[in-house]
Structure formats: C-alpha cells, structure tokens
C-alpha cells in the first residue's frame, strides 16, 4: 500500500465517465522513457489512450483491463510531454476525456528534461542605489545640454558678410 501513495497523490480526476488518471515513468534509454498510464473507466468495454507528441503525430494505444474498472498500459515513448486523451467505448458510444499533459497526470518533469527554473538570487537595487542612478542620469543630461550650448554658434548676431568685388 505504501508504493501506491505517491501514485495516488498524483492522480487527477477526469470526470465525464472517467475516474482518476495517473502517469508514472522511468528512464528507458538516453532518448526514451517508459510510461505507465492508468485510468478508471467503470463501465467501459474498451479504453484507448491517444498520445499526441508536441509538433508531431498522434499515437493511439489500447489500455488493458486490470480489473475493478481500472485500465492501464506501460509504453515506451520518446522524451516529450505528450498530450493524453483517454477514450472509452461502452454500448457503441464513445466518450473522450479532457486532454492533459503527462506532467499534469503526475509524470516527473525531470524524466523528460523539464527542470524548474531556479529562483533568482540577485538582490534588488536599494533606494540609495536608485537615487544615485537618477542623479547620474540628470548629471549626464546637464553635461549634454552644456556641450550643445557651447558647440552651437551665436545666433543673436548677424553673420559677417564680406563684400564681393564685381568686375564690369
């Protein structure tokens, strides 16, 4: 019973004719993982899982009846956070679950290479540092204004015009 604790804690209730669903996995090779999918579908005659790889195609796999309305499968897939849609068939009627990612079903994100972002440890600027930054910016603006005033010609006096000799 202890082994089921982590699995049941990560289970998601799907609704719409489905009960709890979960995904767990392990590393199979450098490029693949082994995923165990489980879903409760009490009155289903058959259950399949549609695995949709991001940016690729869809793979449909049948789930095995494990008794007590639980269906499951162990499948080896490429490392990706597949979108999973369960579909049950009962009395000629098909019912689909809401789409969920493997990580939403409880698969460890580290298995597919998705690691959480580490918290930033950079300290924020203190109010003194910000004050000196604004003072430096104001000083730079003043220096540019003085440079422009010095470099511009004096516009209050008319320019000196030299007489031109005209030869008849």
C-alpha positions as CSV (number, residue, x, y, z in Angstrom):
1,X,0.0,0.0,0.0
2,X,2.9,2.3,0.6
3,X,4.0,2.1,-3.1
4,X,0.6,3.4,-4.2
5,X,0.8,6.5,-2.0
6,X,2.9,8.7,-4.5
7,X,0.9,7.3,-7.4
8,X,-2.5,8.1,-5.9
9,X,-1.3,11.5,-4.7
10,X,-0.6,12.5,-8.3
11,X,-3.8,11.1,-9.7
12,X,-6.2,13.5,-11.5
13,X,-10.0,13.1,-11.5
14,X,-11.1,13.4,-15.2
15,X,-14.9,13.3,-14.9
16,X,-17.3,12.6,-17.8
17,X,-17.4,8.8,-17.3
18,X,-13.8,8.6,-16.1
19,X,-12.4,8.5,-12.6
20,X,-8.8,9.0,-11.6
21,X,-6.0,9.0,-14.1
22,X,-2.3,9.0,-13.5
23,X,1.1,8.7,-15.2
24,X,4.4,7.5,-13.8
25,X,7.6,6.6,-15.6
26,X,11.2,5.7,-15.6
27,X,14.2,6.2,-17.9
28,X,14.4,3.5,-20.6
29,X,17.3,4.8,-22.7
30,X,19.0,8.1,-23.5
31,X,16.2,9.2,-25.8
32,X,13.1,7.3,-24.4
33,X,11.1,6.8,-21.3
34,X,8.8,4.1,-20.1
35,X,5.4,5.5,-19.1
36,X,2.7,3.7,-17.2
37,X,-0.7,5.2,-17.8
38,X,-3.7,4.3,-15.6
39,X,-7.3,5.5,-15.8
40,X,-10.6,4.5,-14.1
41,X,-13.4,3.8,-16.5
42,X,-16.0,1.7,-14.7
43,X,-18.5,0.8,-17.4
44,X,-16.2,0.7,-20.4
45,X,-15.9,-2.2,-22.7
46,X,-12.6,-0.9,-24.1
47,X,-10.3,2.1,-23.4
48,X,-7.6,3.6,-25.6
49,X,-5.2,6.5,-25.0
50,X,-4.4,9.0,-27.7
51,X,-0.8,10.3,-27.2
52,X,-0.1,13.4,-29.1
53,X,3.5,14.5,-29.3
54,X,4.0,18.3,-29.5
55,X,4.8,19.2,-33.1
56,X,4.4,15.6,-34.3
57,X,1.7,13.0,-34.9
58,X,-0.7,11.0,-32.7
59,X,-0.3,7.5,-31.4
60,X,-3.3,5.5,-30.2
61,X,-2.7,2.6,-27.8
62,X,-5.2,0.2,-26.3
63,X,-5.3,0.0,-22.5
64,X,-5.5,-3.3,-20.7
65,X,-8.4,-4.0,-18.3
66,X,-6.7,-4.5,-14.9
67,X,-9.9,-5.2,-13.0
68,X,-12.2,-3.1,-10.8
69,X,-12.8,-0.6,-13.7
70,X,-9.1,0.3,-13.9
71,X,-7.3,0.2,-17.3
72,X,-3.7,0.8,-18.0
73,X,-0.6,0.2,-20.1
74,X,3.1,0.5,-20.0
75,X,4.6,2.0,-23.1
76,X,8.0,3.3,-24.2
77,X,7.9,6.7,-25.9
78,X,10.3,9.5,-26.8
79,X,11.1,12.0,-24.2
80,X,8.4,14.6,-24.5
81,X,5.4,16.0,-22.5
82,X,2.7,14.2,-24.6
83,X,-0.9,15.4,-24.6
84,X,-3.1,12.4,-23.5
85,X,-6.8,12.0,-24.3
86,X,-8.4,8.8,-23.0
87,X,-11.4,7.4,-24.9
88,X,-13.7,4.7,-23.6
89,X,-16.2,2.6,-25.6
90,X,-19.4,1.3,-24.0
91,X,-22.6,0.1,-25.8
92,X,-21.4,1.6,-29.1
93,X,-20.9,5.0,-27.5
94,X,-17.5,6.7,-27.4
95,X,-16.6,9.1,-24.6
96,X,-13.4,11.2,-24.5
97,X,-11.7,12.7,-21.5
98,X,-10.3,16.2,-21.3
99,X,-6.8,16.5,-22.7
100,X,-4.0,16.6,-20.2
101,X,-0.2,16.5,-20.4
102,X,1.8,13.6,-18.9
103,X,3.3,16.0,-16.3
104,X,-0.3,17.1,-15.3
105,X,-1.1,13.4,-14.8
106,X,1.9,13.1,-12.4
107,X,4.9,12.2,-14.6
108,X,8.1,13.6,-13.1
109,X,9.1,16.5,-15.3
110,X,12.8,15.7,-14.8
111,X,12.3,12.5,-16.9
112,X,11.6,14.5,-20.0
113,X,14.3,17.1,-19.3
114,X,12.0,19.8,-18.0
115,X,13.6,21.3,-14.9
116,X,12.1,24.0,-12.8
117,X,13.6,27.4,-13.0
118,X,15.9,28.1,-10.1
119,X,14.9,31.2,-8.0
120,X,16.8,34.3,-8.8
121,X,19.2,35.3,-6.0
122,X,20.1,38.7,-7.4
123,X,19.5,41.4,-4.9
124,X,17.2,44.3,-5.8
125,X,18.6,47.7,-6.1
126,X,18.4,49.7,-2.9
127,X,16.7,53.1,-2.8
128,X,20.1,54.7,-2.3
129,X,21.5,53.0,-5.5
130,X,18.4,54.1,-7.4
131,X,18.8,57.6,-6.2
132,X,22.5,57.8,-7.3
133,X,21.4,56.3,-10.7
134,X,18.9,59.1,-11.2
135,X,21.4,61.7,-10.1
136,X,23.9,60.3,-12.6
137,X,21.3,60.4,-15.4
138,X,20.5,64.1,-14.5
139,X,24.2,65.0,-14.5
140,X,24.7,63.4,-17.9
141,X,21.7,65.3,-19.3
142,X,23.1,68.5,-17.9
143,X,26.5,67.8,-19.5
144,X,25.0,67.2,-22.9
145,X,22.9,70.4,-22.6
146,X,26.1,72.4,-21.8
147,X,28.0,70.8,-24.7
148,X,25.2,71.7,-27.1
149,X,25.1,75.3,-25.8
150,X,28.9,75.6,-26.2
151,X,29.1,74.0,-29.7
152,X,26.2,75.9,-31.3
153,X,27.1,79.2,-32.9
154,X,25.9,82.5,-31.6
155,X,22.7,83.2,-33.4
156,X,22.0,86.7,-32.0
157,X,24.5,88.5,-34.1
158,X,24.1,88.6,-37.9
159,X,26.9,86.8,-39.8
160,X,29.6,88.9,-41.2
161,X,29.4,89.2,-44.9
162,X,32.5,90.2,-46.9
163,X,32.0,92.5,-49.8
164,X,32.3,90.8,-53.2
165,X,34.2,92.6,-55.9
166,X,32.2,92.9,-59.0
167,X,34.1,93.3,-62.3
168,X,32.2,95.1,-65.0
